[in-house]
Amino acid sequence: MEGLITSEDFQRRKQPSRCATLCLGLLCAVLLAGNMGQIIYYEIIARPVMANSMQENGLTQEKDQLQTDNSILTTERNRLQSNYDSLTAEEKELEATLSNLTKDRDQLQTSYDSLDKEREQLLTSKTSLTIERDEIKASFNNLKNERDQIQASYNTLKQSSDQLNTSYDAIQRNHEDLQTKHDNLTSNKDQLETNYSILQKEKDALRTSLSTLTANRDNLQSNFSLLNRNMDQLQTSYNSLAKEREQLLTSKAALTAERGQLKASFNNLKNERDQLQSNYSSLEMEKDQLERNYSTLSVRSTLLQISYNSLWKDKNQLQSGYNTLQREKVQLQTNYSILATGRDQLQKNIDKMTLKLRAGMRCQSSWTKFDTSCYFISSLKKSWAESRRYCMSLGADLAIIDSRSKQIFISGLLKPNQNTWIGLTDSQTEGTWMWVDGTPVNTTYWQRGQPNNSLNQDCGEIVHKFGEMGEWNDDGCFAGQTFICEK
C-alpha cells in the first residue's frame, strides 16, 4: 500500500546504523589499544628523567588525538541521534495514519448501523402501513356494503312513499266527491224544506226520506271525520318521510365525501407503497455497497495491522540498537573521562617533575625522597582536615598512594600499629573514594571488611603492621592522629 514503509525499507535504513555501530566499535577498539599502548609506554619505557620533553610532546599529541576522537564520536553520535529522530517521526506519522483509518472505519460502521436501523424502522413502518391499508380497505368494503343496504332501504321507503302518495291522492279524490255529494244533498235539503209545505202530503214519505238522509248525513259526517283523521295521519307520515328523505340525502352526501376521502387515502397509500418500494431498493443497493466497502476496509485493516506489527518489531530492534549504542557511548565517555583524568594526572606529574628538576630534585630536611616526590611524616596529631591544611601550608598535600611500590615505601616510614592520615576521602559522595587531587582510586589496599562507614567514617588512613606493607582503613575525619605529606 502507498504511504507505508515496508520491512525492506527499514532493513535498508538500518544498514547505515549497523555500519556506524561497527565503525564506532572499531574506533573504540583502536582508541583503547592506543591508550593501553600509551599507558605501557609511559609506565615502562618513558621513566628516565631525560625523556620528560618527549613525554610532553607525546602527551600533547595524545591530547590532540583524544580531542579528534572525541569530535568524531560526537559527530557519529549526532548522526545516529538524527537517524533515530527521523525514524521516531516516521513511526509517529504511521501511528497517526493508523489512528485516522481506525476512526474512519468506526464512523463507517456507525453509519452502516444507523442505516440498518433506519431500514428496519422503514420495514416496520411499511408493515404497519400495509396492515392499516388492509384495515382501511376492509372498513371501506364494510361502509360500501352498509351504503348498499341503506340504498336498498331508501329505495324500499321511496316505493312505500310513492304508494302512500297514490293512496293519498285516491282518498283526496273520494273526499272531493263526497264533499260534492254533500253540497248537493244540502241544496236538496233546502229545496225540500221549501217545498215542505207543498209536499205535506208526502210528509210521511219525506220523513222517511229525511230519516234516511239524516242517517246518510251522520255516515257522511263520520266519514268526513275519518277522512280528516286520515289526512292528518297522512300529513304526519308525509312530514316524517320528508325528514327521513332529508336524512337519507345527508347520509348520501356524507357517504359520497367519505368515499372520496377513502379513494384519496387509497391513492396515497398506493403512492407511499411505491415510494417505500423505491426506498427499499435503494437501501438494498446501499447495503451491498456498504458490505463491499466493509470488506475492503477489513482487508486494509488486516494489512495495516501486519505493517504495524512489522514496524513495531523494527522499532524494538532500533530501540535495542539505540540502547546498545547509548551504553557504548556511556562506556566510551567513562573511558574518555578516565583517560582524561589519567592524562591530567600525568600532566601534573610532569609539571611536578619539571619543577623538581628545576629545583635539582632535592628534598628539604626532615623530608624523605621516593621516586620523584618528597614525603614528610608528622609527629603531631590532628584531624584529617587540619592535617591537610598543615600539609598545604608546607606547599604539599596529604599523600596519594597509586602504586604498590609507594604503598610499601610509605608503610616502611611508619612505626608498627601506627595509624596515619593519607589523602583519601569519600566526603563528597558516600561510597565513592577519591584522592585529594580529584583522581579516582584505582588500586586499593583496604583491610578485610573495610571500608564499612561505621559512625560516618569518611576519611582514609594507612595502618602499618610489623612485617607487612600496611593496609587502609576508613575512620572518622575528626579523629586526631599523625599524617603524611607529599610534594
C-alpha positions in Angstrom: 0.0 0.0 0.0 1.1 3.5 -0.7 2.4 5.7 2.1 3.6 2.8 4.2 7.2 1.8 4.9 7.9 -1.8 4.2 10.3 -4.0 6.1 12.8 -3.9 3.2 12.9 -0.1 3.5 13.6 -0.5 7.2 16.3 -3.0 6.5 18.0 -0.6 4.0 17.7 2.2 6.6 19.1 0.1 9.3 22.3 -0.7 7.3 23.9 2.8 7.9 23.2 2.4 11.6 24.9 -1.0 11.6 27.8 0.4 9.7 28.0 3.3 12.1 27.9 0.9 15.0 30.7 -1.2 13.5 32.8 1.8 12.8 32.2 3.2 16.3 33.3 -0.2 17.8 36.4 -0.3 15.6 37.2 3.3 16.7 36.7 2.4 20.3 39.0 -0.6 19.9 41.7 1.4 18.2 41.4 4.2 20.8 41.5 1.6 23.7 44.6 -0.1 22.1 46.3 3.3 21.6 45.5 4.3 25.2 46.9 1.0 26.5 50.0 1.4 24.3 50.5 4.9 25.6 50.0 3.8 29.3 52.5 0.9 28.8 54.9 3.4 27.0 54.7 5.9 29.8 54.8 3.4 32.6 57.6 1.2 31.4 59.7 3.0 28.7 59.5 6.7 29.5 60.7 6.5 33.1 64.1 8.3 32.7 64.1 11.9 33.7 65.9 12.9 30.5 62.7 11.9 28.4 60.5 14.5 30.1 60.4 16.7 27.0 59.5 13.7 24.8 56.7 12.9 27.2 55.4 16.4 27.0 55.2 16.1 23.2 53.6 12.7 23.4 51.0 13.9 25.9 50.3 16.9 23.6 49.8 14.6 20.7 47.7 12.3 22.8 45.6 15.2 23.9 45.1 16.3 20.2 44.3 12.7 19.3 41.7 12.4 22.1 40.1 15.6 21.1 39.9 14.4 17.5 38.5 11.1 18.6 36.0 12.9 20.8 34.9 15.1 17.9 34.5 12.1 15.7 32.5 10.3 18.3 30.3 13.4 18.9 29.7 13.7 15.2 28.8 10.0 14.9 26.5 10.2 18.0 24.7 13.3 16.5 24.2 11.4 13.2 22.8 8.4 15.0 20.6 10.6 17.0 19.3 12.3 13.8 18.6 8.9 12.3 16.8 7.8 15.4 14.7 11.1 15.5 13.7 10.6 11.8 12.7 7.0 12.4 10.7 8.1 15.5 8.9 10.8 13.4 8.1 8.3 10.7 6.7 5.9 13.4 4.5 8.7 14.8 3.2 9.5 11.3 2.4 5.9 10.8 0.6 5.7 14.1 -1.4 8.9 13.2 -2.3 7.4 9.8 -3.4 4.1 11.5 -5.5 6.1 14.1 -7.2 8.1 11.3 -8.0 4.9 9.4 -9.4 3.4 12.5 -11.6 6.4 13.1 -12.9 6.4 9.5 -13.7 2.7 9.9 -15.6 3.3 13.1 -17.5 6.2 11.5 -18.4 4.0 8.5 -19.5 1.2 10.9 -21.7 3.7 12.8 -23.2 5.0 9.6 -23.9 1.4 8.5 -25.5 0.6 11.8 -27.7 3.7 11.7 -28.8 2.9 8.1 -29.6 -0.7 9.1 -31.7 0.6 12.0 -33.5 3.1 9.6 -34.1 0.2 7.2 -35.6 -1.9 9.9 -37.8 1.0 11.0 -38.9 1.6 7.4 -39.7 -2.1 7.1 -41.7 -1.9 10.3 -43.5 1.3 9.1 -44.2 -0.5 5.8 -45.7 -3.5 7.6 -47.8 -1.2 9.8 -49.0 0.8 6.8 -49.8 -2.4 4.9 -51.9 -3.5 7.9 -53.6 -0.1 8.1 -54.2 -0.2 4.4 -55.8 -3.6 4.7 -57.9 -2.4 7.7 -59.0 0.7 5.8 -59.8 -1.4 2.8 -61.9 -3.7 4.9 -63.6 -0.7 6.5 -64.2 0.7 3.1 -65.8 -2.5 2.0 -68.0 -2.6 5.1 -69.0 1.0 4.5 -69.8 0.2 0.9 -72.0 -2.7 2.0 -73.7 -0.5 4.5 -74.2 2.1 1.9 -75.8 -0.5 -0.4 -78.0 -1.7 2.4 -79.1 1.9 3.1 -79.6 2.5 -0.6 -81.9 -0.6 -0.7 -83.7 0.6 2.3 -84.1 4.0 0.7 -85.5 2.5 -2.4 -88.0 0.5 -0.4 -89.0 3.6 1.6 -89.3 5.5 -1.6 -91.6 2.9 -3.1 -93.7 2.9 0.1 -93.8 6.7 -0.1 -95.0 6.6 -3.7 -97.7 4.1 -2.8 -98.8 6.3 0.1 -98.9 9.3 -2.2 -101.0 7.3 -4.6 -103.4 6.2 -1.8 -103.5 9.8 -0.5 -104.5 11.1 -4.0 -107.2 8.5 -4.3 -108.6 9.3 -0.8 -108.4 13.0 -1.7 -110.5 12.4 -4.8 -113.0 10.4 -2.9 -113.2 13.1 -0.3 -113.9 15.7 -3.0 -116.6 13.5 -4.5 -118.2 13.1 -1.1 -117.9 16.8 -0.5 -119.7 17.5 -3.8 -122.4 15.0 -2.9 -122.7 16.7 0.5 -123.2 20.0 -1.2 -125.8 18.5 -3.5 -127.6 17.0 -0.6 -127.6 20.2 1.3 -129.1 22.0 -1.7 -131.7 19.3 -2.0 -132.5 19.6 1.7 -133.1 23.3 1.3 -135.4 22.7 -1.7 -137.2 20.0 0.2 -137.7 22.3 3.2 -139.0 25.0 0.8 -141.4 22.5 -0.8 -142.3 21.1 2.7 -145.4 23.0 2.9 -146.4 21.9 -0.6 -145.4 18.4 -0.1 -147.3 17.9 3.1 -149.0 15.1 1.6 -145.8 13.4 1.1 -144.8 14.1 4.7 -144.5 10.6 5.7 -142.6 9.6 2.7 -140.4 12.6 3.1 -140.0 11.9 6.8 -138.8 8.5 5.9 -136.5 10.0 3.3 -135.4 12.6 5.9 -134.5 9.9 8.4 -132.6 8.1 5.6 -130.9 11.3 4.7 -130.1 12.1 8.4 -128.5 8.7 8.7 -126.6 9.2 5.5 -125.6 12.6 6.8 -124.3 11.1 10.0 -122.5 8.5 8.0 -121.0 11.2 5.8 -120.1 13.2 8.9 -118.4 10.1 10.3 -116.7 9.5 7.0 -115.6 13.2 6.9 -114.1 12.9 10.4 -112.4 9.7 9.4 -111.1 11.4 6.3 -109.8 14.4 8.4 -108.0 12.0 10.8 -106.6 10.0 7.8 -105.5 13.3 6.2 -103.8 14.3 9.5 -102.1 10.9 9.7 -101.0 11.1 6.1 -99.7 14.7 6.7 -97.7 13.4 9.7 -96.4 10.4 7.7 -95.5 12.8 4.8 -93.6 15.0 7.2 -91.7 12.1 8.7 -91.0 10.7 5.3 -89.7 14.2 4.2 -87.4 14.2 7.3 -86.2 10.7 6.6 -85.6 11.7 3.0 -83.5 14.7 4.1 -81.6 12.4 6.5 -81.0 9.9 3.7 -79.8 12.7 1.4 -77.4 13.9 4.2 -76.2 10.4 4.7 -75.7 10.0 1.0 -73.6 13.2 0.8 -71.5 12.1 3.8 -71.0 8.6 2.3 -70.0 10.3 -1.0 -67.5 12.5 0.8 -66.2 9.5 2.8 -65.9 7.5 -0.5 -63.8 10.4 -1.9 -61.6 10.5 1.1 -61.2 6.7 1.1 -60.3 6.9 -2.6 -57.7 9.6 -1.9 -56.3 7.7 1.1 -56.1 4.6 -1.1 -54.2 6.5 -3.8 -51.9 8.0 -1.1 -51.2 4.5 0.4 -50.5 3.3 -3.1 -48.0 6.1 -3.7 -46.4 5.5 -0.3 -46.1 1.8 -1.1 -44.4 2.7 -4.4 -42.1 5.1 -2.6 -41.3 2.6 0.1 -40.5 0.0 -2.6 -38.2 2.5 -4.2 -36.5 3.4 -0.9 -36.2 -0.3 -0.1 -34.4 -0.9 -3.4 -32.1 2.0 -2.9 -31.3 0.7 0.7 -30.6 -2.7 -0.7 -28.1 -1.2 -3.1 -26.6 1.0 -0.4 -26.3 -2.1 1.9 -24.5 -4.0 -0.8 -22.2 -1.1 -1.4 -21.5 -0.8 2.4 -20.8 -4.6 2.6 -18.3 -4.2 -0.2 -16.7 -1.2 1.5 -16.6 -3.1 4.8 -14.8 -6.0 3.1 -12.3 -3.6 1.6 -11.8 -1.9 4.9 -11.3 -5.2 6.6 -8.6 -6.2 4.2 -6.9 -2.8 4.6 -7.2 -3.1 8.3 -5.5 -6.5 8.2 -2.7 -5.2 6.0 -2.3 -2.2 8.3 -2.1 -4.5 11.3 0.6 -6.6 9.6 2.5 -3.4 8.7 2.1 -2.0 12.2 3.4 -5.3 13.7 6.4 -5.2 11.4 7.1 -1.6 12.2 6.7 -2.4 15.9 9.3 -5.1 15.6 11.7 -2.8 13.6 11.1 -0.1 16.3 12.0 -2.5 19.0 15.1 -3.6 17.1 16.1 0.1 16.6 15.4 0.8 20.2 17.6 -2.1 21.2 20.3 -0.9 18.9 19.9 2.6 20.2 20.2 1.4 23.8 23.3 -0.6 22.9 24.8 2.5 21.3 23.8 4.5 24.3 25.5 2.1 26.7 28.6 2.0 24.4 28.6 5.8 24.3 28.3 6.0 28.2 31.2 3.4 28.4 33.3 5.4 25.9 32.5 8.6 27.8 33.6 6.9 31.1 36.7 5.6 29.4 37.4 9.0 28.0 36.9 10.6 31.4 39.3 8.0 32.9 41.8 8.7 30.2 41.4 12.5 30.6 41.8 12.1 34.3 44.9 10.0 33.8 46.2 12.5 31.3 45.7 15.3 33.7 47.4 13.3 36.4 50.3 12.6 34.1 50.4 16.3 33.3 50.5 17.1 37.0 53.3 14.6 37.5 55.2 16.0 34.5 54.7 19.5 36.0 55.8 18.3 39.4 58.8 16.5 37.9 59.6 19.6 35.9 59.6 21.8 39.0 61.6 19.2 40.9 64.1 19.0 38.0 64.4 22.8 38.0 64.9 22.7 41.8 67.5 20.0 41.5 65.3 17.1 42.8 66.3 17.8 46.4 64.1 17.3 49.4 64.1 19.6 52.4 65.4 18.4 55.8 63.0 16.0 57.6 61.6 15.1 54.2 62.2 11.7 52.6 62.6 11.3 48.8 61.0 8.5 46.9 60.9 8.4 43.1 60.0 12.0 42.1 58.3 13.0 45.4 59.2 14.1 48.9 57.4 12.8 51.9 57.0 14.2 55.5 55.7 12.2 58.5 54.3 14.5 61.2 54.8 13.9 64.8 51.7 16.0 65.6 48.2 14.5 65.8 45.5 16.4 64.0 42.1 15.8 62.4 42.1 14.9 58.7 41.1 18.4 57.6 43.6 20.1 59.9 46.3 17.7 58.6 45.6 18.6 55.0 45.7 22.3 55.8 49.1 21.8 57.5 50.5 20.0 54.5 49.2 22.7 52.2 50.9 25.3 54.3 54.1 23.5 53.5 53.4 23.6 49.8 52.3 19.9 49.8 49.2 17.8 50.3 48.2 14.6 52.0 50.0 11.6 50.4 48.5 9.8 47.4 49.2 6.1 47.1 48.7 5.0 43.5 51.1 2.1 43.2 52.3 -0.9 45.2 55.9 0.5 45.5 54.6 3.7 47.0 52.4 1.7 49.4 55.4 -0.3 50.6 57.6 2.8 50.8 55.1 4.8 53.0 54.3 1.8 55.1 58.1 1.5 55.8 58.2 5.1 57.1 55.6 4.2 59.8 56.0 2.5 63.2 54.2 -0.7 63.9 50.5 -0.3 64.5 50.7 3.4 63.7 47.6 4.9 62.0 48.4 7.8 59.7 46.1 10.0 57.6 46.5 9.9 53.8 44.8 11.9 51.1 41.8 9.6 50.7 38.1 10.6 51.4 34.5 9.9 50.3 33.1 13.0 51.9 31.7 14.4 48.6 29.8 11.2 47.6 29.3 8.4 50.1 31.0 5.2 48.9 33.0 6.9 46.1 36.5 7.3 47.4 38.7 10.0 45.8 42.2 11.3 46.2 42.7 14.8 47.3 43.8 15.8 43.8 40.4 14.7 42.4 41.5 11.5 40.8 39.6 8.2 41.4 41.0 5.4 43.4 42.0 2.6 41.0 44.4 0.5 43.3 43.2 -0.2 46.8 44.7 -1.9 49.9 41.8 -2.0 52.2 41.7 -4.2 55.3 39.2 -7.0 55.2 35.7 -5.7 55.8 36.7 -2.1 55.0 35.5 0.5 54.3 32.4 0.0 56.5 31.4 3.6 57.0 30.8 2.9 60.7 29.8 6.1 62.6 30.1 8.2 59.4 33.7 7.4 58.7 34.6 9.4 55.5 38.4 9.7 55.7 41.1 7.2 54.9 44.2 6.1 56.9 47.1 3.7 56.4 47.7 1.2 59.2 51.2 -0.3 59.5 51.7 -3.8 60.9 55.1 -5.4 61.6 56.3 -7.5 58.7 53.5 -6.3 56.3 53.2 -3.5 53.8 50.3 -1.9 55.6 46.5 -1.7 54.9 43.9 1.0 54.6 41.0 1.8 56.9 38.2 4.3 57.0 37.9 6.4 60.1 36.1 9.5 61.4 37.6 12.6 60.0 37.5 14.3 63.4 40.0 11.8 64.9 43.4 13.2 65.9 46.3 11.2 64.5 49.6 11.6 62.6 49.6 12.3 58.9 52.0 12.1 55.9 52.5 14.9 53.4 53.7 14.6 49.8 55.1 17.2 47.4 
